[in-house]
Amino acid sequence: MFNIQMVQAGFGDCFLVEFGTPGHPRHLLIDGGPAAVYEHHLRPVLKCLASNGGTLDLVVLSHVDNDHAVGLLDYFAEMRETPGANSALPPVSGLWHNSFSRTIDRGSGIERRLQSLMTASRAQVMTQTGNTVNGIREGAALRTAALALGIPINAGFEDGLITVETSRQPLQFGNLLITIATPAEQQLEELQTKWRAWLDKHEGAIANDEFLVMANSDMSVPNLSSIGF
């Protein structure tokens, strides 16, 4: 048995994967969509799952953009408010989530530069950059919530980081085999270089709120490194 339920997530992503057998179904949740998705779309799906005795073997945050992270953060926040047997939500056995600091920053100062940039700038045209910085914060908050709930993070991966190189391929969840496809170490190194180049190019104009320069520049941030499998 293998089914994928696409949860309405607007401009984001949210999928519930069902596997196992009809007599013993198992589930994993991939991403949680942006703001309002949890309340209107994801929460009803999770409540239905819990009412049938279902649990989540795994929750995956593919990367820390907030159109993937916010719904999961809302889910974990509600579990913290009503823990254990009082919760109407399914329990979670594990979380896969690579933090920005572990994948891209790696002591390079990129995360600090981004945070400083958004604090200093009054620019409202930087929607994508602002969303990225917010996503980094939300990813950190998700890790904190998982730790508070006692949910293991990246269990079984070397150094607690999910990459092609740190995984024992394939990974087995009952009758489901998962092969990690991304990120690879070379991709992470290339993304770090792109982030440095992007900051070097745009940092001055953004910090000084030079709207004309920003309007005529390519302000798209480098893609964050997704867990692909």
Order of alpha helices (4+ residues) and beta strands (2+ residues): beta-beta-beta-alpha-beta-alpha-beta-alpha-alpha-beta-beta-alpha-alpha
